[in-house]
């Protein structure tokens, strides 16, 4: 199977809003940003990365190294709504006709970290380091929670091969 489950599971865990209201216009917008930079090799992966995008607005920024622009691209996106915002940064690299993706997703939620973590039954506590609580899903996806007042900043790391 070319596609790793980690990327899908991580994307689906972002927030309650994302599961209910993905916006296909946002997916198309992300693809358009890649295509405007001449990057067409990872459409499936880009669609997957932004498959849960929601809210009233999305911003996508592109970046690359001149020496690798023919086979790699970084997309940074921000979407959501006040109190439930998602920041996603994914790097796409083509090798041997496959697209390799690594990504970090940061969710800002109005829920406490305890409440957020309790809703994600597939994640287990790993450790507490400094201000962060580290957890990991049964599938191996790391999640880091940082309390911020009565809110929480949640970070997921993901990867996949398409």
N, C-alpha and C positions, 0 to 999 in steps of 0.2 A: 504494500500500500504506500503510494507516494506521499500521501498527506498525513502528517503527524497529528494525532488527536490533540496534543497540547495547545496548539494555536486555536483550535475551535473551542475547546473547553474554556480556555482563558478568556476568549472574546465573549463567550456567553455568560461569564460570571460577573461582568462589569457592574451592572446596576439593575435595579428593578425596571427602570424606565427603558433601558436599552433592549430588554427582551420584548417589550410590548410594542415598540414603535420605530423599528429600523426604517430609514428613509433611503429609498433607491436613488433619489437625486444626489444624495451625499456620496454614495458609492460611485456613481457616474462622474461626479466632480473630482473625486480622488484619482480615478483612472485618467481623466482628462489632464490633470496636472502631470502625471507620469508621461503620458503621450506627448504633451507639449515639450518635454525634455528629450523626446526621441526614445523613450524606454517603453517597449511593448512586450517584453519577454515574460513578465510576471503578472499578467492581468488576473489570473485566478487567485493568486496570493493576495494581491491588492484588494480584490473584491472581498475576500475573506476577512482581511484586516479591518475593513470598514463596514462589514456586514451588520453591525449592531449600532451604527451611527444614528443619533437621534437629536432632537432639539429643533431650534429655529434657525441655527446658523452653523456653518462649518468653515474652518480655515485649514488649508493645507499648504505646507511649505516643503520645497524640494531642495535637495543638496546632494553633491557627489564630489569625488576627486576627479580632476581632469584625466588622470591616467587610467581610471577605471570606469569612466562614464559609459562605455559601451556595454558593460556587463553588471553594473550595480547602480543603485539609487537609494537614497534615504528619504522617506516621507514622514513629516511630522504633522499631526492633525490635532485640532481642538474642536470639540463639539459638546453638546449637551444643553443644560439650562442651569441657572443659578442654584447652587446647592447640590447639583448632581452633574458635574462637569467631567469630561474625559479628555485626557491628554494622551496621545499615542505616538510613539516614535518607532518606526520599523525600517529595517534595512533589508534590501532585496539584492541578492547576488545570483547571477546565472552561471552555472557550471555544468557541463555535460548534459545540456538540454533540460536541466532541472532548475527550479527556482528555490533558493535557500533563503529563509526569512528568519530574522531575529527581531524581537520587539519588546518594548517596555510600555506598559499601559498604566497610567496614573489616574485614579478616580478620586474626586473630591466629593465627599458625601456628608450630608447633615447628620447622619446617624453616628452614634458612638462606635468606636472600634469593636467593643464587645458585642453590640447589637449586630453590626455588619458581619463579624466573624461567626456569630451564632446562626446566621441564615445560611452560611456556606458549610453544610454538614460534611462535605467531602474533604475539608481542610483540617489538618491536625496541627496542634501547637508544636513548634520546634524549639524556640528559644526567645529570650528577650535580650536585645543588645542595644545599649544606650536608650534612645527614645523609641526604638522600633520593636515590634512583636513580629517574629518570623513564623510563618506557617507554611505547610506544604500539602498539596492535594495528594490523594491516593495515586493519581496519575503522574505525580512528580512536578507539578507546576508550583513554583514558589510564589508566595504572597507575603508582602510586608505591610504592616499596619502602623501608622504613626498618629497617635491621638493629637488633636489640635483643638483645645477647649472641649466643647461637647461634640465636636465633629471628628472626622477621621480622614486621613489621606491614605489611600490603599494603592499599592504598587504590585503589579503582576509582571512576571517575565515569561516570555513565550518563544517558541521556535517552531518551524515547520519546513517541510520539503514538499514542493508542488511539482 
